Amino acid sequence: MPDVPANHAANQAANQAANQAASNAPVFIALQATEDMRAVIEAIEADNPHATVNHYPAMVKIDAPGRLAIVRASVEARIGRPWDVQELQLGLISLGGNIDETEDEFVLAWR
């Protein structure tokens, strides 16, 4: 009969390794390169110094290891008016990661 505590410890170690890999897995968001999205892109760059921003003719793709946050207050500071996080949908092309959206931020991360 297998040693249950040893199997349990091995399973815990495997789960921790999988969770660590998922927490560092790259996430991304691609937005239209429009005037309306410029402040959003600037806010993402400022709030996510670990992110890589790639500018293309019609879009901006932002990659980040583990987590990427778009913070409402940061966007509002740049546009000078209230901003609803759901306005992000107007310029969204694609994204990769699990979404956690509140009134205050839009977060991409793998769980």
C-alpha positions as CSV (number, residue, x, y, z in Angstrom):
1,M,0.0,0.0,0.0
2,P,1.4,3.5,-0.9
3,D,2.6,5.8,1.8
4,V,-0.3,8.3,2.0
5,P,1.7,11.2,3.7
6,A,4.4,10.9,1.1
7,N,1.9,11.0,-1.8
8,H,0.1,13.9,-0.2
9,A,3.4,15.9,0.1
10,A,4.3,15.1,-3.5
11,N,0.8,16.2,-4.7
12,Q,1.1,19.5,-2.7
13,A,4.5,20.1,-4.2
14,A,3.2,19.5,-7.7
15,N,0.2,21.8,-7.0
16,Q,2.5,24.6,-5.7
17,A,4.7,24.3,-8.8
18,A,1.7,24.5,-11.1
19,N,0.3,27.5,-9.2
20,Q,3.7,29.2,-9.4
21,A,4.0,28.6,-13.1
22,A,0.4,29.9,-13.7
23,S,1.1,33.0,-11.6
24,N,4.1,33.9,-13.8
25,A,2.5,32.9,-17.1
26,P,2.3,35.8,-19.6
27,V,-0.9,37.7,-20.0
28,F,-1.7,40.2,-22.7
29,I,-4.1,42.8,-23.9
30,A,-4.4,44.3,-27.4
31,L,-6.1,47.6,-27.9
32,Q,-6.9,49.7,-30.9
33,A,-4.4,52.5,-31.5
34,T,-6.9,55.3,-31.3
35,E,-7.0,58.7,-29.6
36,D,-9.7,57.3,-27.2
37,M,-7.4,54.5,-26.1
38,R,-4.2,56.6,-25.7
39,A,-4.9,57.5,-22.0
40,V,-5.8,53.9,-21.2
41,I,-2.5,52.7,-22.8
42,E,-0.5,55.4,-20.9
43,A,-2.2,54.3,-17.6
44,I,-1.4,50.7,-18.2
45,E,2.3,51.5,-18.9
46,A,2.5,53.6,-15.8
47,D,0.8,51.1,-13.5
48,N,2.6,48.0,-14.9
49,P,6.3,48.7,-15.1
50,H,7.0,45.0,-15.7
51,A,4.9,45.1,-18.9
52,T,6.2,45.2,-22.5
53,V,4.4,47.6,-24.8
54,N,4.5,47.0,-28.5
55,H,3.1,49.6,-30.9
56,Y,1.8,48.5,-34.3
57,P,0.1,50.6,-37.0
58,A,-3.5,49.9,-35.8
59,M,-3.0,48.4,-32.3
60,V,-1.0,48.3,-29.2
61,K,-0.2,45.0,-27.6
62,I,0.8,44.9,-24.0
63,D,2.4,41.7,-22.5
64,A,3.2,41.1,-18.9
65,P,4.4,38.2,-16.8
66,G,1.8,37.1,-14.3
67,R,-0.6,40.0,-14.0
68,L,-1.7,43.2,-15.8
69,A,-4.0,45.8,-14.1
70,I,-5.9,48.7,-15.7
71,V,-6.8,51.0,-12.8
72,R,-9.8,53.4,-13.2
73,A,-8.3,56.2,-11.2
74,S,-5.1,56.1,-13.3
75,V,-7.1,56.5,-16.5
76,E,-9.3,59.2,-15.0
77,A,-6.3,61.2,-14.0
78,R,-5.2,61.2,-17.6
79,I,-8.5,62.0,-19.3
80,G,-9.8,64.4,-16.7
81,R,-13.3,62.9,-16.4
82,P,-15.0,59.9,-14.8
83,W,-14.1,56.7,-16.7
84,D,-16.1,53.4,-16.4
85,V,-13.9,50.3,-16.6
86,Q,-16.4,48.9,-19.1
87,E,-15.4,51.6,-21.6
88,L,-12.3,49.5,-22.2
89,Q,-14.5,47.2,-24.3
90,L,-14.8,50.0,-26.9
91,G,-11.1,49.6,-28.0
92,L,-10.5,46.0,-27.0
93,I,-9.2,43.7,-29.8
94,S,-8.1,40.7,-27.8
95,L,-6.7,39.5,-24.5
96,G,-5.1,36.5,-22.8
97,G,-5.7,35.6,-19.2
98,N,-8.5,35.3,-16.7
99,I,-10.4,38.5,-16.1
100,D,-11.2,40.0,-12.7
101,E,-13.2,43.1,-13.2
102,T,-14.5,45.5,-10.6
103,E,-15.6,49.1,-10.7
104,D,-12.1,50.2,-9.9
105,E,-9.9,47.9,-12.0
106,F,-9.6,45.3,-14.8
107,V,-7.1,42.7,-14.0
108,L,-5.7,39.9,-16.2
109,A,-4.0,36.9,-14.5
110,W,-4.0,33.2,-14.9
111,R,-5.5,31.3,-12.0
